[in-house]
């Protein structure tokens, strides 16, 4: 698996970090507010986070990275209209 997901849901503040497995570097981090929003909206499913199936976790990591990329692109294109 190319990514590792570290979800700390039982701690306050809760967080979720996606790490690149080979380098160990974090590639995405969700803090409590954004993480809770994604859980409440169904973008992240607790069942997927607690899965032992590597394919499920692999797909979740890719979905999270794509979601972050889309949100960043959307934010960047919106800010260009503010000027």
DSSP file (Angstrom, degrees, kcal/mol; ACC not computed):
  #  RESIDUE AA STRUCTURE BP1 BP2  ACC     N-H-->O    O-->H-N    N-H-->O    O-->H-N    TCO  KAPPA ALPHA  PHI   PSI    X-CA   Y-CA   Z-CA
    1    1 A X              0   0    0      0, 0.0    54,-0.0     0, 0.0    53,-0.0   0.000 360.0 360.0 360.0 138.7    0.0    0.0    0.0
    2    2 A X        +     0   0    0     19,-0.1    19,-2.8    18,-0.1    20,-0.5   0.745 360.0  42.0 -82.0 -25.1    1.3    3.4   -0.9
    3    3 A X  E     -A   20   0A   0     17,-0.3     2,-0.4    18,-0.1    17,-0.2  -0.900  62.1-153.3-126.8 152.8   -0.4    5.3    1.9
    4    4 A X  E     -A   19   0A   0     15,-2.4    15,-3.2    -2,-0.3     2,-0.5  -0.986  13.5-147.1-122.3 134.5   -1.1    4.8    5.6
    5    5 A X  E     -A   18   0A   0     -2,-0.4     2,-0.6    13,-0.2    13,-0.2  -0.897   9.3-169.7-105.4 127.0   -4.0    6.4    7.4
    6    6 A X  E     -A   17   0A   0     11,-3.2    11,-2.4    -2,-0.5     2,-0.6  -0.918   9.6-177.8-115.0 102.2   -3.7    7.4   11.0
    7    7 A X  E     -A   16   0A   0     -2,-0.6     2,-0.8     9,-0.2     9,-0.2  -0.899  10.4-172.5-105.4 118.6   -7.1    8.3   12.4
    8    8 A X  E     +A   15   0A   0      7,-3.0     7,-1.4    -2,-0.6     3,-0.3  -0.748  26.0 148.5-110.3  82.2   -7.1    9.5   16.0
    9    9 A X        +     0   0    0     -2,-0.8    -1,-0.2     5,-0.2     5,-0.1   0.665  64.9  58.8 -91.0 -18.8  -10.8    9.7   16.6
   10   10 A X  S    S+     0   0    0     -3,-0.2     2,-0.3     3,-0.1    -1,-0.2   0.406  96.4  75.3 -92.9   2.3  -10.8    8.9   20.4
   11   11 A X  S    S-     0   0    0     -3,-0.3     2,-0.5     4,-0.1    -3,-0.0  -0.768  87.6 -96.7-110.0 157.6   -8.5   11.9   21.2
   12   12 A X  S    S+     0   0    0     -2,-0.3     2,-0.1     1,-0.3    -3,-0.1  -0.985 113.5  31.5-117.5 127.0   -9.3   15.5   21.5
   13   13 A X  S    S-     0   0    0     -2,-0.5    -1,-0.3     1,-0.1    -3,-0.1   0.538  97.5-146.9 -76.0 144.0   -8.8   17.2   19.2
   14   14 A X        +     0   0    0     -5,-0.1    18,-0.5    -2,-0.1     2,-0.3  -0.376  24.0 173.9 -73.2 156.5   -9.5   14.4   16.8
   15   15 A X  E     -A    8   0A   0     -7,-1.4    -7,-3.0    16,-0.2     2,-0.4  -0.980  26.0-147.4-157.1 164.0   -7.5   14.2   13.6
   16   16 A X  E     -AB   7  30A   0     14,-2.0    14,-3.3    -2,-0.3     2,-0.4  -0.986  17.0-174.8-139.2 128.3   -6.8   12.1   10.5
   17   17 A X  E     -AB   6  29A   0    -11,-2.4   -11,-3.2    -2,-0.4     2,-0.5  -0.985  13.4-153.4-126.9 135.4   -3.4   12.1    8.8
   18   18 A X  E     -AB   5  28A   0     10,-2.6     9,-3.3    -2,-0.4    10,-1.3  -0.939  18.8-165.6-106.2 124.8   -2.5   10.3    5.5
   19   19 A X  E     -AB   4  26A   0    -15,-3.2   -15,-2.4    -2,-0.5     2,-0.6  -0.839  26.8-117.1-110.2 146.2    1.2    9.4    5.3
   20   20 A X  E  >  -A    3   0A   0      5,-2.9     4,-2.9    -2,-0.3     5,-0.3  -0.744  29.0-144.2 -75.7 121.3    3.2    8.3    2.3
   21   21 A X  T  4 S+     0   0    0    -19,-2.8    -1,-0.1    -2,-0.6   -18,-0.1   0.834  91.3  46.7 -63.5 -36.2    4.2    4.8    3.3
   22   22 A X  T  4 S+     0   0    0    -20,-0.5    -1,-0.2     1,-0.1   -19,-0.1   0.910 125.6  26.9 -75.2 -41.9    7.7    4.8    1.7
   23   23 A X  T  4 S-     0   0    0      2,-0.1    -2,-0.2     0, 0.0    -1,-0.1   0.712  92.8-135.3 -93.6 -22.0    8.9    8.2    3.0
   24   24 A X     <  +     0   0    0     -4,-2.9     2,-0.3     1,-0.3    -3,-0.1   0.521  56.7 141.1  78.7   4.3    6.8    8.4    6.1
   25   25 A X        -     0   0    0     -5,-0.3    -5,-2.9     1,-0.1    -1,-0.3  -0.587  57.7-113.8 -83.3 140.7    5.9   12.0    5.3
   26   26 A X  E     +B   19   0A   0     -2,-0.3    -7,-0.3    -7,-0.2     3,-0.1  -0.544  32.1 177.2 -70.7 135.2    2.4   13.3    5.9
   27   27 A X  E     +     0   0A   0     -9,-3.3     2,-0.3     1,-0.4    -8,-0.2   0.508  68.5  16.8-114.0 -11.7    0.6   14.2    2.7
   28   28 A X  E     -B   18   0A   0    -10,-1.3   -10,-2.6     2,-0.0     2,-0.4  -0.954  58.9-172.7-160.1 140.5   -2.7   15.2    4.1
   29   29 A X  E     -B   17   0A   0     -2,-0.3     2,-0.5   -12,-0.2   -12,-0.2  -0.985   5.2-164.6-139.6 128.5   -4.0   16.2    7.5
   30   30 A X  E     -B   16   0A   0    -14,-3.3   -14,-2.0    -2,-0.4     2,-0.1  -0.953  14.4-149.8-109.5 126.0   -7.6   16.8    8.6
   31   31 A X     >  -     0   0    0     -2,-0.5     4,-2.9   -16,-0.2     5,-0.3  -0.382  37.1 -85.9 -87.3 173.3   -8.2   18.6   11.9
   32   32 A X  H  > S+     0   0    0    -18,-0.5     4,-2.8     1,-0.2     5,-0.2   0.838 122.3  47.8 -51.4 -49.1  -11.2   18.0   14.1
   33   33 A X  H  > S+     0   0    0      2,-0.2     4,-2.1     1,-0.2    -1,-0.2   0.947 117.6  40.0 -63.0 -50.5  -13.7   20.4   12.5
   34   34 A X  H  > S+     0   0    0      2,-0.2     4,-2.2     1,-0.2    -1,-0.2   0.888 116.0  52.3 -67.0 -38.5  -13.1   19.3    8.9
   35   35 A X  H  X S+     0   0    0     -4,-2.9     4,-2.2     2,-0.2    -2,-0.2   0.927 109.9  48.4 -62.1 -45.7  -12.9   15.7   10.0
   36   36 A X  H  X S+     0   0    0     -4,-2.8     4,-2.7    -5,-0.3    -2,-0.2   0.892 110.0  52.4 -62.9 -39.9  -16.2   15.9   11.8
   37   37 A X  H  X S+     0   0    0     -4,-2.1     4,-2.1    -5,-0.2     6,-0.3   0.914 110.7  47.5 -60.8 -42.9  -17.9   17.6    8.8
   38   38 A X  H  X>S+     0   0    0     -4,-2.2     6,-1.8     2,-0.2     5,-1.4   0.856 112.9  48.5 -69.5 -34.5  -16.7   14.8    6.5
   39   39 A X  H  <5S+     0   0    0     -4,-2.2     3,-0.5     4,-0.2    -2,-0.2   0.920 113.3  47.1 -68.2 -43.7  -17.9   12.1    8.9
   40   40 A X  H  <5S+     0   0    0     -4,-2.7    -2,-0.2     1,-0.2    -1,-0.2   0.848 113.2  48.1 -66.7 -35.0  -21.3   13.8    9.3
   41   41 A X  H  <5S-     0   0    0     -4,-2.1    -1,-0.2    -5,-0.2    -2,-0.2   0.607 114.0-116.1 -82.4 -11.0  -21.7   14.3    5.6
   42   42 A X  T  <5S+     0   0    0     -4,-0.7    -3,-0.2    -3,-0.5    -4,-0.1   0.512  81.8 123.0  88.7   4.8  -20.7   10.7    4.9
   43   43 A X  S   <S+     0   0    0     -5,-1.4     2,-0.4    -6,-0.3    -4,-0.2   0.832  81.9  35.5 -66.1 -31.2  -17.6   11.6    2.9
   44   44 A X  S    S-     0   0    0     -6,-1.8     2,-0.5    -9,-0.1    -2,-0.3  -0.988  80.3-154.8-121.7 133.8  -15.7    9.5    5.4
   45   45 A X    >>  -     0   0    0     -2,-0.4     4,-2.0     1,-0.1     3,-0.5  -0.921  14.6-143.7-110.9 130.1  -17.2    6.3    6.8
   46   46 A X  H 3> S+     0   0    0     -2,-0.5     4,-1.9     1,-0.2     5,-0.1   0.851 102.8  60.3 -58.8 -33.7  -16.2    4.9   10.2
   47   47 A X  H 34 S+     0   0    0      1,-0.2     4,-0.3     2,-0.2    -1,-0.2   0.892 105.6  47.0 -61.9 -39.7  -16.6    1.4    8.8
   48   48 A X  H X4 S+     0   0    0     -3,-0.5     3,-1.1     1,-0.2    -1,-0.2   0.908 110.4  52.5 -67.2 -41.3  -14.0    2.2    6.2
   49   49 A X  H 3< S+     0   0    0     -4,-2.0    -2,-0.2     1,-0.3    -1,-0.2   0.827 112.7  44.3 -64.6 -31.4  -11.6    3.7    8.7
   50   50 A X  T 3< S+     0   0    0     -4,-1.9    -1,-0.3    -5,-0.2    -2,-0.2   0.379  89.4 120.0 -95.0   4.7  -11.8    0.6   11.0
   51   51 A X    <   -     0   0    0     -3,-1.1    -3,-0.1    -4,-0.3    -4,-0.0  -0.351  52.2-157.3 -69.4 147.7  -11.5   -1.9    8.1
   52   52 A X        +     0   0    0     -2,-0.1     2,-0.6     4,-0.0    -1,-0.1   0.396  63.3 109.8 -98.8  -1.7   -8.6   -4.3    8.0
   53   53 A X     >  -     0   0    0      1,-0.2     4,-2.0    -5,-0.1     5,-0.2  -0.655  60.3-153.4 -80.2 119.2   -9.0   -4.7    4.2
   54   54 A X  H  > S+     0   0    0     -2,-0.6     4,-2.5     1,-0.2    -1,-0.2   0.843  93.5  54.6 -64.3 -33.8   -6.0   -3.1    2.5
   55   55 A X  H  > S+     0   0    0      2,-0.2     4,-2.6     1,-0.2    -1,-0.2   0.900 107.7  50.1 -67.2 -39.5   -7.9   -2.4   -0.7
   56   56 A X  H  > S+     0   0    0      2,-0.2     4,-2.3     1,-0.2    -2,-0.2   0.930 114.3  44.3 -62.2 -45.8  -10.7   -0.5    1.3
   57   57 A X  H  X S+     0   0    0     -4,-2.0     4,-2.5     2,-0.2    -2,-0.2   0.875 112.1  52.9 -68.0 -37.7   -8.0    1.6    3.1
   58   58 A X  H  X S+     0   0    0     -4,-2.5     4,-2.2    -5,-0.2    -2,-0.2   0.938 111.2  46.3 -61.1 -47.4   -6.1    2.2   -0.2
   59   59 A X  H  X S+     0   0    0     -4,-2.6     4,-2.6     1,-0.2    -2,-0.2   0.899 111.8  51.6 -62.6 -41.2   -9.3    3.4   -1.9
   60   60 A X  H  X S+     0   0    0     -4,-2.3     4,-2.6     2,-0.2    -1,-0.2   0.922 108.5  50.8 -62.8 -44.1  -10.2    5.6    1.1
   61   61 A X  H  X S+     0   0    0     -4,-2.5     4,-2.3     1,-0.2    -2,-0.2   0.929 112.2  46.9 -59.7 -45.7   -6.7    7.2    1.1
   62   62 A X  H  X S+     0   0    0     -4,-2.2     4,-2.6     1,-0.2    -1,-0.2   0.907 111.7  51.1 -63.5 -41.9   -7.0    8.0   -2.7
   63   63 A X  H  X S+     0   0    0     -4,-2.6     4,-2.6     1,-0.2    -2,-0.2   0.913 110.6  49.0 -62.0 -42.4  -10.5    9.4   -2.2
   64   64 A X  H  X S+     0   0    0     -4,-2.6     4,-2.5     2,-0.2    -1,-0.2   0.913 112.2  48.0 -63.1 -43.0   -9.3   11.7    0.6
   65   65 A X  H  X S+     0   0    0     -4,-2.3     4,-2.3     2,-0.2    -2,-0.2   0.892 113.1  47.8 -66.6 -39.1   -6.4   12.9   -1.5
   66   66 A X  H  X S+     0   0    0     -4,-2.6     4,-2.7     2,-0.2    -2,-0.2   0.901 111.1  51.6 -66.4 -40.2   -8.7   13.6   -4.4
   67   67 A X  H  X S+     0   0    0     -4,-2.6     4,-2.5    -5,-0.2    -2,-0.2   0.924 111.4  47.1 -61.3 -45.1  -11.1   15.4   -2.2
   68   68 A X  H  X S+     0   0    0     -4,-2.5     4,-2.5     2,-0.2    -2,-0.2   0.909 112.4  49.9 -63.4 -42.2   -8.4   17.6   -0.8
   69   69 A X  H  X S+     0   0    0     -4,-2.3     4,-2.6     2,-0.2    -2,-0.2   0.915 111.9  47.4 -63.0 -44.0   -7.1   18.3   -4.3
   70   70 A X  H  X S+     0   0    0     -4,-2.7     4,-2.6     2,-0.2    -2,-0.2   0.900 112.5  49.3 -64.9 -40.9  -10.5   19.2   -5.6
   71   71 A X  H  X S+     0   0    0     -4,-2.5     4,-2.5    -5,-0.2    -2,-0.2   0.904 112.4  48.1 -65.4 -40.6  -11.2   21.4   -2.6
   72   72 A X  H  X S+     0   0    0     -4,-2.5     4,-2.6     2,-0.2    -2,-0.2   0.913 113.0  47.8 -65.7 -42.9   -7.8   23.2   -3.0
   73   73 A X  H  X S+     0   0    0     -4,-2.6     4,-2.4     2,-0.2     5,-0.2   0.918 112.8  48.6 -63.2 -43.9   -8.4   23.7   -6.8
   74   74 A X  H  X S+     0   0    0     -4,-2.6     4,-2.0     1,-0.2    -2,-0.2   0.916 113.2  47.3 -62.5 -43.7  -11.9   25.0   -6.1
   75   75 A X  H  X S+     0   0    0     -4,-2.5     4,-2.3     1,-0.2    -2,-0.2   0.906 112.3  50.1 -65.1 -41.7  -10.5   27.4   -3.4
   76   76 A X  H  X S+     0   0    0     -4,-2.6     4,-1.2     1,-0.2    -2,-0.2   0.903 112.0  46.6 -64.4 -41.8   -7.7   28.6   -5.7
   77   77 A X  H  X S+     0   0    0     -4,-2.4     4,-0.6     1,-0.2    -1,-0.2   0.844 112.6  50.6 -72.7 -31.3  -10.0   29.3   -8.6
   78   78 A X  H >X S+     0   0    0     -4,-2.0     3,-1.0    -5,-0.2     4,-0.6   0.905 107.6  52.6 -69.9 -40.2  -12.5   31.1   -6.4
   79   79 A X  H >X S+     0   0    0     -4,-2.3     3,-0.6     1,-0.3     4,-0.6   0.792 100.6  62.1 -67.9 -25.2   -9.8   33.3   -4.9
   80   80 A X  H 3< S+     0   0    0     -4,-1.2     3,-0.3     1,-0.2    -1,-0.3   0.773 101.3  53.2 -70.6 -22.6   -8.6   34.3   -8.4
   81   81 A X  H << S+     0   0    0     -3,-1.0    -1,-0.2    -4,-0.6    -2,-0.2   0.657  97.1  67.1 -82.5 -15.4  -12.1   35.9   -8.9
   82   82 A X  H <<        0   0    0     -4,-0.6    -1,-0.2    -3,-0.6    -2,-0.2   0.729 360.0 360.0 -75.6 -21.7  -11.8   38.0   -5.8
   83   83 A X     <        0   0    0     -4,-0.6    -1,-0.2    -3,-0.3    -2,-0.1   0.490 360.0 360.0 -67.5 360.0   -9.0   40.1   -7.1
